[in-house]
Structures are given as structure tokens and as C-alpha cells.
Amino acid sequence: MIRYPPHLLRLIDVLKKLPGIGSKSAERFAFHLLDWPEEKQIEMAEVIRSVKQHLKNCLVCGALIEKKCVLCTDLSRDQETLCIVATSKDLFAIEETREYRGLYHVLGALFSPIHGKKPQAEVLEGLLKRVEEKQIKEIIIALDSTLEGDATALYIKRELSAFSARVSRLALGLPMGSALDYIDGGTLGRALAGRHTY
């Protein structure tokens, strides 16, 4: 039986590491890439190679940025409202709804004591420092409606109990067990508009 050449197998194996990509999809993508002109392959490789060089996280809010953070420097945003999200992808999903015009704080990941994912001290310290220094009046916890999301929300709520800020959490239309990046913009917009005290 003839097997795929080793380098093709390596390409398929790398593509399988992408979320939601199984063996068959990886094979299909690999053969599709083989049909690309060499300059397109080089362009794709260069973009992937330079991602870490061009993209970084804002030292203040944690958002994914290229040069300066447009969220932190935009003084027209509501400076007394802070939305806590797990990832920059969640931040961009909320921005697309155009329902929210406050500040953000990106945690970087959800906490999961079961899987050994503990809150990073510097992330929490940065969050608490911002709430205090900015005198935040409302904090919106916009995390996935999953076990990890709920555990993280409870932990953060406990940490914020020393402040007088109103703490709310996304509601209305977010099904249990769902991740924010799978929610359509309309549902996410309603959830933001109909948030409740947490």
C-alpha cells in the first residue's frame, strides 16, 4: 500500500492541531495547499511566521493589539464601565454588537481548578487596580456560560466584593454550555442589553 510522503503527513498533522479540524479536513486542506502557487504558499507561511512579531496584548487591558491600544486611548468610551472577557476574540464579538461603549479587561483564559488552570496573580492584580484607580461604577462579567465560565465569574465576583461597583453578568438568550464565539451578534447584543445584577 502506497502511503503519503512524510512531509505531506507532517503538514496534515500540523493542520489537525487547528480547532475543529479532523483528519479528513486536514487532508483536504493539505492537498488544496499543494495546488497553490509557490508565492501564495510563501505569503501564508510569512504571515503565520510573523504573527507573534506583529501582534501583542495591551499591558493595561489585555486586548490583542498591533501598535497602540485603540480601546485604552479612546476617551469617548465610558470610563466608568468595565467589561471582563476571557479572550480578545470575545472582546471583538462584543464590539461587533455595537451595544457596549465602555472599557474592557481581558483575562486571557478562564479559570478551571479541576484542570489546574488557576487565576494568574498579575491579571487579577491588574483588574483590581484598574477598578480602584478608574473608580469603576459598573462591572460586566461577560464570560462563557460553561462550568469554567461560571467558576471564573464567581471567583471574580468574590474578588470585587470590596468595591462599591455594581456587578452584572450577561443574560437573555445565552444557552447553557455555550461559548461566546458561537453566539450570533443579535443574541449577544440582547444579552448585553438585558444583563442583570450578579
C-alpha positions in Angstrom: 0.0 0.0 0.0 1.3 3.4 -1.0 1.4 6.0 1.9 1.5 9.7 1.8 5.0 11.2 1.6 6.4 12.1 5.1 6.3 15.9 4.5 2.7 15.7 3.5 1.9 13.7 6.6 3.7 16.3 8.6 1.6 19.1 7.0 -1.6 17.2 7.7 -0.6 16.6 11.3 0.1 20.4 11.8 -3.3 21.3 10.3 -5.0 18.8 12.6 -3.9 21.0 15.5 -6.3 23.7 14.5 -9.6 23.7 16.5 -12.4 21.8 14.8 -10.1 20.2 12.1 -10.1 16.5 12.0 -8.1 14.1 9.8 -10.2 14.3 6.7 -10.5 18.1 6.8 -6.7 18.4 7.4 -6.0 16.1 4.3 -8.4 18.2 2.2 -6.6 21.5 3.3 -3.2 19.9 2.7 -4.0 18.9 -0.9 -5.6 22.3 -1.5 -2.4 24.0 -0.3 -0.3 21.8 -2.7 -2.3 23.3 -5.6 -1.4 26.9 -4.5 1.2 28.8 -6.5 4.5 28.9 -4.6 4.2 32.7 -3.9 0.9 32.2 -2.2 2.4 29.4 0.0 5.3 31.7 0.9 2.9 34.6 1.7 0.9 32.3 4.0 4.0 31.0 5.7 5.3 34.5 6.2 2.0 35.8 7.7 2.0 32.8 10.2 5.7 33.3 11.0 5.3 37.0 11.8 2.1 36.8 13.9 4.0 36.9 17.3 6.2 39.7 16.0 3.3 42.0 15.0 0.5 41.1 17.5 0.7 41.5 21.3 -1.5 42.1 24.3 -2.1 45.6 25.7 -0.3 45.9 29.0 -3.3 47.7 30.5 -6.5 45.9 29.3 -5.0 42.7 27.7 -6.7 43.3 24.3 -4.9 42.0 21.2 -3.2 44.9 19.5 -0.7 45.7 16.8 0.7 49.0 17.9 -1.2 51.1 20.4 -4.4 50.1 22.1 -7.3 52.0 20.5 -9.6 50.9 23.4 -7.5 52.4 26.2 -6.7 55.6 24.3 -10.3 56.3 23.2 -11.5 58.8 25.8 -15.0 58.9 24.2 -15.7 55.4 25.7 -17.5 55.2 29.0 -14.6 55.3 31.5 -16.8 54.1 34.5 -17.9 50.8 33.0 -15.7 47.8 32.6 -16.5 44.6 30.7 -14.5 41.5 31.8 -13.9 38.9 29.0 -11.8 35.7 28.8 -10.2 36.4 25.4 -9.7 39.1 22.8 -11.9 37.1 20.5 -14.8 37.6 23.0 -13.9 41.3 23.1 -14.2 41.6 19.3 -17.5 39.7 19.4 -19.0 42.1 21.9 -17.6 45.1 19.9 -19.4 43.9 16.8 -22.8 44.2 18.6 -22.3 48.0 19.0 -24.2 47.7 22.3 -21.3 48.4 24.5 -19.0 51.5 24.6 -17.1 51.1 27.9 -13.7 49.7 28.8 -12.5 46.0 28.7 -10.3 43.8 30.8 -9.2 40.5 29.1 -8.3 37.7 31.5 -6.5 35.6 28.9 -8.2 32.4 29.9 -11.0 31.0 32.1 -10.1 29.5 35.5 -10.6 25.8 36.0 -9.3 24.4 39.3 -10.3 20.9 38.0 -7.9 21.2 35.1 -5.2 23.0 37.1 -5.9 26.4 35.4 -5.6 28.9 38.3 -6.0 32.6 38.1 -2.8 34.5 37.3 -2.0 36.8 40.1 -0.8 39.7 37.8 -4.1 39.5 35.8 -6.2 39.8 38.9 -4.0 42.5 40.4 -4.3 44.5 37.2 -8.1 44.1 37.2 -8.4 45.2 40.8 -6.0 48.1 40.3 -8.0 49.4 37.3 -11.3 49.1 39.2 -9.9 51.2 42.0 -7.9 53.8 40.0 -10.6 54.4 37.4 -13.4 54.3 40.1 -15.4 51.9 38.0 -19.2 52.1 38.7 -20.3 49.0 36.8 -18.5 45.8 36.0 -20.0 43.4 33.4 -18.8 39.8 33.6 -19.0 38.6 30.0 -17.8 35.0 30.2 -18.9 31.8 28.6 -21.9 30.1 30.1 -19.9 27.0 30.9 -18.6 25.3 34.1 -15.3 27.2 33.8 -17.0 30.4 32.9 -19.3 30.2 36.0 -16.3 29.3 38.2 -14.3 32.2 36.9 -17.3 34.6 37.3 -17.9 33.5 40.9 -14.2 33.9 41.7 -14.1 37.4 40.2 -17.3 38.5 41.9 -15.8 37.4 45.2 -12.6 39.4 44.5 -14.6 42.5 43.6 -16.8 42.4 46.7 -14.6 45.1 48.4 -15.6 47.6 45.8 -18.9 49.5 45.5 -19.2 48.9 41.8 -22.4 47.2 40.5 -21.5 43.8 39.2 -23.7 42.3 36.4 -23.4 39.3 34.1 -24.6 38.6 30.6 -28.1 37.2 30.4 -31.0 36.8 27.9 -30.5 34.2 25.3 -27.2 32.7 26.1 -27.8 28.9 26.2 -26.1 26.9 29.0 -22.9 25.2 27.8 -22.3 27.8 25.0 -19.2 29.7 24.1 -19.4 33.4 23.1 -17.6 32.9 19.8 -20.5 30.6 18.7 -23.3 33.1 19.6 -24.7 35.3 16.8 -24.5 39.1 17.1 -28.2 39.6 17.7 -28.3 37.2 20.6 -25.1 38.6 22.0 -26.5 42.2 21.7 -29.7 41.2 23.5 -27.6 39.6 26.3 -25.6 42.7 26.7 -28.7 45.0 26.8 -30.5 42.7 29.2 -27.7 42.0 31.7 -28.7 41.5 35.3 -27.1 42.1 38.7 -24.9 39.2 39.6 
